[in-house]
């Protein structure tokens, strides 16, 4: 049986060049492409059947990109992606960027070179090849699905919750429990999650007729340590806060410790609400009120979107928004002094 290696030897090119000729002939120099096509004819090769086999092998491996593997929020999404991928016959490779462009581009290059079939992006960076295609108004160069984050004007499938609406729900909950001086520990403003959740906080206060005052807002980086540091700054700012919305649960756990170490109580002195519903939040002291994201549904939806792209189906580029939920626990118990 004639193989792709036989074609490469006949044409005097690499196996990779033959593969590119079969799958992306426009990416091959005309002289090499002509030699490959002539070798295919000389050896009576059946490129369509073999090409299907190569596509199948290429698509067995998919890449899921996270900014930080240690972040427990991503584990539920990854588990769901892996479960669906296994059922569909794919393998999943997890890539961690540590918010570094070069690491992200390394994994994107694997898809560009067809060592992997597609990419699910959970972080706030975009591959350089994607930003370049957007700048030149070209199509995205490989199958890409966004989960959790959003990028305006990027023509690819995406799934997330409405982070602005969810943050506003959290702030309204603090208000309904009696809080009137509500601060926030915002996420980094370099990514869409941090911006959307801060916008939701601001909109909720505006809708409630509350003017945002100096000393009510600090920024963290989504880590426990940054939440602790930001809460200490809020306590020292003179804002006299009685409620704080944290843009994720990790920062809320840090904030809880800062409140406790300052001789204050939660929710007696300062009520606290987080975001994401990480498992350890329910076992904090006191248990943490939070916004729950449907991590399983996020992962499943993203994986099915990528599978549809790989199968050549039509996938709507309008963002898919999933439902969020308020989970009330003791950190926002009804106040009796207001």
C-alpha positions as CSV (number, residue, x, y, z in Angstrom):
1,X,0.0,0.0,0.0
2,X,1.3,3.4,-0.9
3,X,1.9,5.6,2.2
4,X,2.4,9.3,2.7
5,X,6.1,8.6,3.3
6,X,6.3,7.0,-0.2
7,X,4.9,10.2,-1.7
8,X,7.4,12.3,0.2
9,X,10.3,10.2,-1.0
10,X,9.0,10.3,-4.6
11,X,8.6,14.0,-4.6
12,X,11.8,14.7,-2.7
13,X,10.1,16.6,0.1
14,X,9.3,16.1,3.8
15,X,6.3,14.1,5.1
16,X,5.1,17.4,6.6
17,X,5.1,19.0,3.2
18,X,3.0,16.2,1.8
19,X,0.6,16.6,4.8
20,X,0.3,20.4,4.2
21,X,-0.3,19.8,0.5
22,X,-3.2,17.5,1.4
23,X,-4.8,19.7,4.0
24,X,-3.6,23.3,3.3
25,X,-2.2,23.4,-0.3
26,X,-2.2,27.2,-0.2
27,X,0.5,27.1,2.5
28,X,2.9,25.1,0.2
29,X,5.2,26.7,-2.3
30,X,3.9,26.0,-5.9
31,X,7.0,24.0,-7.0
32,X,6.8,21.7,-4.0
33,X,3.1,21.4,-4.3
34,X,3.4,20.4,-8.0
35,X,6.0,17.7,-7.2
36,X,3.7,16.3,-4.5
37,X,0.7,16.3,-6.7
38,X,2.7,14.6,-9.5
39,X,4.0,11.9,-7.1
40,X,0.4,11.3,-6.0
41,X,-0.6,10.7,-9.6
42,X,2.4,8.5,-10.4
43,X,1.8,6.2,-7.5
44,X,-1.9,6.1,-7.9
45,X,-2.4,7.4,-4.4
46,X,-5.9,7.9,-2.9
47,X,-5.4,11.3,-1.1
48,X,-9.0,11.8,0.0
49,X,-9.1,8.6,2.0
50,X,-5.7,9.1,3.5
51,X,-6.4,12.7,4.2
52,X,-9.5,11.7,6.2
53,X,-7.3,9.4,8.3
54,X,-4.7,12.1,8.8
55,X,-7.5,14.5,10.0
56,X,-8.8,11.9,12.4
57,X,-5.3,11.4,13.9
58,X,-4.7,15.1,14.0
59,X,-7.9,15.8,15.8
60,X,-7.4,13.1,18.5
61,X,-5.4,15.6,20.5
62,X,-6.9,18.9,21.7
63,X,-5.3,21.6,23.9
64,X,-7.0,23.4,26.8
65,X,-5.2,26.5,27.9
66,X,-5.4,27.8,31.5
67,X,-3.5,30.7,33.1
68,X,-2.7,28.8,36.3
69,X,-3.2,25.0,36.8
70,X,-3.2,25.5,40.6
71,X,-6.3,27.7,40.5
72,X,-9.1,25.4,41.7
73,X,-11.8,27.1,39.7
74,X,-10.5,25.6,36.5
75,X,-10.5,22.0,37.7
76,X,-14.3,21.5,37.3
77,X,-14.2,23.0,33.8
78,X,-11.3,20.8,32.8
79,X,-12.9,17.7,34.2
80,X,-16.0,18.3,32.2
81,X,-14.0,19.0,29.0
82,X,-12.0,15.8,29.6
83,X,-15.2,13.7,30.1
84,X,-16.9,14.9,26.9
85,X,-13.6,14.7,25.0
86,X,-13.1,11.1,26.0
87,X,-16.6,10.2,25.0
88,X,-16.0,11.8,21.6
89,X,-12.7,10.0,21.0
90,X,-10.3,12.9,21.7
91,X,-7.2,13.3,24.0
92,X,-6.8,16.5,26.0
93,X,-3.5,18.2,26.6
94,X,-3.5,20.9,29.4
95,X,-1.3,23.9,28.8
96,X,-0.5,26.5,31.5
97,X,0.5,30.0,30.4
98,X,1.3,31.7,33.7
99,X,0.0,34.7,31.8
100,X,3.0,34.6,29.5
101,X,2.6,35.2,25.8
102,X,5.4,33.0,24.8
103,X,4.0,30.0,26.6
104,X,0.6,30.5,25.0
105,X,2.1,30.9,21.5
106,X,4.0,27.6,22.1
107,X,0.7,25.7,22.4
108,X,-0.9,27.7,19.6
109,X,2.0,26.7,17.3
110,X,1.1,23.0,18.0
111,X,-2.3,23.6,16.5
112,X,-0.9,25.7,13.6
113,X,1.6,22.8,12.8
114,X,-1.3,20.3,13.0
115,X,0.2,18.5,16.0
116,X,-3.2,19.1,17.6
117,X,-6.6,19.7,16.3
118,X,-7.9,22.8,18.1
119,X,-7.7,24.9,21.3
120,X,-10.0,25.8,24.2
121,X,-8.9,29.0,25.8
122,X,-9.7,29.6,29.5
123,X,-7.4,32.6,30.0
124,X,-7.2,36.3,29.3
125,X,-4.5,36.2,26.6
126,X,-4.9,35.6,22.9
127,X,-2.4,33.7,20.8
128,X,-0.3,36.1,18.7
129,X,-1.5,34.3,15.5
130,X,-5.1,35.2,16.4
131,X,-4.4,38.8,17.2
132,X,-2.5,39.1,13.9
133,X,-5.4,37.7,12.0
134,X,-7.8,40.1,13.7
135,X,-5.6,43.0,12.8
136,X,-5.5,41.9,9.2
137,X,-9.2,41.1,9.2
138,X,-8.4,37.5,8.3
139,X,-10.1,34.3,9.6
140,X,-8.8,32.8,12.8
141,X,-6.1,30.3,11.6
142,X,-7.2,27.3,13.7
143,X,-10.3,26.0,15.5
144,X,-10.6,28.1,18.7
145,X,-13.3,28.2,21.5
146,X,-13.3,30.7,24.4
147,X,-14.6,29.6,27.8
148,X,-15.1,32.0,30.7
149,X,-13.5,35.0,29.1
150,X,-14.7,37.3,26.2
151,X,-12.9,39.3,23.5
152,X,-14.9,41.9,21.7
153,X,-14.9,41.4,17.9
154,X,-13.3,37.9,17.9
155,X,-15.2,35.7,15.5
156,X,-15.2,32.4,17.3
157,X,-17.6,30.4,19.6
158,X,-17.6,31.4,23.3
159,X,-19.3,30.4,26.4
160,X,-19.4,32.2,29.8
161,X,-21.8,33.6,32.3
162,X,-22.8,37.3,32.4
163,X,-20.1,38.4,34.9
164,X,-21.4,42.0,35.1
165,X,-24.9,40.8,36.0
166,X,-23.6,38.3,38.5
167,X,-21.5,40.9,40.3
168,X,-24.4,43.2,40.5
169,X,-26.5,40.4,42.0
170,X,-23.8,40.0,44.7
171,X,-23.8,43.7,45.5
172,X,-27.6,43.8,45.7
173,X,-27.5,40.8,48.1
174,X,-25.2,42.7,50.4
175,X,-27.6,45.6,50.3
176,X,-30.6,43.5,51.1
177,X,-28.9,42.1,54.2
178,X,-28.5,45.6,55.5
179,X,-25.1,46.7,54.2
180,X,-24.9,50.3,53.2
181,X,-21.1,51.0,52.7
182,X,-20.2,48.3,50.3
183,X,-16.6,48.1,49.0
184,X,-15.0,45.7,46.6
185,X,-11.8,43.8,46.0
186,X,-11.7,43.8,42.3
187,X,-9.9,41.4,40.0
188,X,-7.1,42.6,37.7
189,X,-8.3,45.1,35.2
190,X,-6.1,43.7,32.5
191,X,-8.7,41.0,31.7
192,X,-12.4,40.9,30.9
193,X,-13.4,39.1,34.1
194,X,-11.9,41.7,36.3
195,X,-13.4,44.5,34.3
196,X,-16.9,43.0,34.0
197,X,-17.2,42.2,37.7
198,X,-16.0,45.7,38.7
199,X,-18.5,47.2,36.2
200,X,-21.2,45.1,37.7
201,X,-20.3,46.4,41.2
202,X,-20.4,50.0,40.0
203,X,-23.7,49.6,38.2
204,X,-25.4,48.0,41.2
205,X,-24.3,50.8,43.4
206,X,-25.5,53.4,40.8
207,X,-28.8,51.6,40.5
208,X,-29.2,51.7,44.3
209,X,-28.5,55.4,44.3
210,X,-25.1,55.0,46.2
211,X,-22.2,57.2,45.3
212,X,-18.9,55.2,45.1
213,X,-16.6,56.8,47.7
214,X,-12.8,56.9,47.9
215,X,-11.5,54.0,49.9
216,X,-14.2,51.6,48.8
217,X,-12.2,49.8,46.1
218,X,-8.9,47.9,45.9
219,X,-7.6,45.6,43.2
220,X,-6.1,42.1,43.6
221,X,-4.8,39.4,41.3
222,X,-7.4,36.7,42.1
223,X,-5.0,35.1,44.7
224,X,-5.6,34.5,48.4
225,X,-2.6,36.7,49.3
226,X,-3.8,39.6,47.2
227,X,-7.2,39.4,48.8
228,X,-5.6,39.6,52.2
229,X,-3.5,42.6,51.2
230,X,-6.4,44.4,49.5
231,X,-8.6,43.9,52.6
232,X,-5.9,45.4,54.8
233,X,-5.7,48.4,52.6
234,X,-9.5,48.8,52.7
235,X,-9.5,48.6,56.5
236,X,-6.9,51.3,56.6
237,X,-8.6,53.6,54.2
238,X,-11.1,55.0,56.5
239,X,-14.0,53.8,54.4
240,X,-15.8,52.3,57.4
241,X,-17.2,49.5,55.2
242,X,-19.9,47.1,56.4
243,X,-19.9,44.9,53.3
244,X,-17.3,43.8,50.7
245,X,-17.8,42.1,47.3
246,X,-14.7,40.1,46.3
247,X,-14.3,39.2,42.6
248,X,-13.4,35.6,43.4
249,X,-13.5,33.2,46.3
250,X,-9.7,33.0,46.7
251,X,-9.5,36.7,47.4
252,X,-12.5,36.5,49.7
253,X,-10.8,33.8,51.8
254,X,-7.8,36.2,52.1
255,X,-10.1,39.0,53.0
256,X,-11.8,36.9,55.8
257,X,-8.4,36.3,57.4
258,X,-7.5,40.0,57.2
259,X,-10.8,40.9,58.9
260,X,-10.2,38.4,61.6
261,X,-6.6,39.4,62.2
262,X,-7.8,43.0,62.6
263,X,-10.1,42.1,65.5
264,X,-13.3,42.3,63.5
265,X,-15.9,39.8,62.7
266,X,-17.8,38.5,59.6
267,X,-20.6,39.2,59.1
268,X,-21.0,41.2,62.4
269,X,-18.7,44.0,61.4
270,X,-18.2,43.4,57.7
271,X,-20.3,41.0,55.5
272,X,-18.4,39.3,52.7
273,X,-19.4,37.7,49.4
274,X,-17.2,35.9,46.9
275,X,-17.5,34.6,43.4
276,X,-17.1,31.1,41.8
277,X,-18.3,28.8,44.6
278,X,-15.0,27.0,45.1
279,X,-15.5,23.9,47.4
280,X,-13.4,25.3,50.3
281,X,-15.6,28.3,50.6
282,X,-18.3,26.3,52.2
283,X,-15.8,25.2,54.9
284,X,-14.5,28.7,55.7
285,X,-15.2,30.3,59.0
286,X,-17.8,31.6,58.5
287,X,-19.0,29.7,55.4
288,X,-18.7,32.0,52.4
289,X,-21.6,33.4,50.5
290,X,-20.7,33.4,46.8
291,X,-21.8,33.4,43.1
292,X,-21.8,29.9,41.6
293,X,-20.7,29.4,38.0
294,X,-21.9,26.2,36.2
295,X,-18.4,24.8,35.7
296,X,-19.5,21.5,34.4
297,X,-21.8,23.1,31.8
298,X,-19.1,25.6,30.8
299,X,-16.7,22.7,30.1
300,X,-19.2,20.6,28.3
301,X,-20.5,23.4,26.1
302,X,-16.9,24.5,25.1
303,X,-15.9,20.9,24.2
304,X,-19.0,20.4,22.1
305,X,-18.4,23.7,20.3
306,X,-14.9,22.7,19.5
307,X,-16.0,19.3,18.3
308,X,-18.6,20.9,16.0
309,X,-15.8,23.1,14.5
310,X,-13.6,20.1,13.9
311,X,-16.5,18.2,12.3
312,X,-17.1,21.1,9.9
313,X,-20.4,22.1,11.4
314,X,-21.8,25.6,11.6
315,X,-21.2,27.1,15.0
316,X,-22.8,30.4,16.1
317,X,-20.3,33.0,17.0
318,X,-22.7,34.8,19.3
319,X,-21.6,34.4,22.9
320,X,-23.5,31.6,24.8
321,X,-24.4,32.9,28.3
322,X,-25.1,30.3,31.0
323,X,-27.0,30.9,34.2
324,X,-25.3,31.9,37.5
325,X,-26.6,31.4,41.0
326,X,-26.4,33.2,44.4
327,X,-25.3,30.7,47.1
328,X,-26.1,32.3,50.5
329,X,-24.1,31.2,53.5
330,X,-23.2,32.7,56.9
331,X,-20.7,35.4,55.7
332,X,-23.7,37.6,54.7
333,X,-26.1,36.8,57.5
334,X,-28.9,39.3,57.9
335,X,-27.7,42.3,59.8
336,X,-29.9,43.7,62.7
337,X,-28.1,47.0,63.3
338,X,-29.5,48.8,60.1
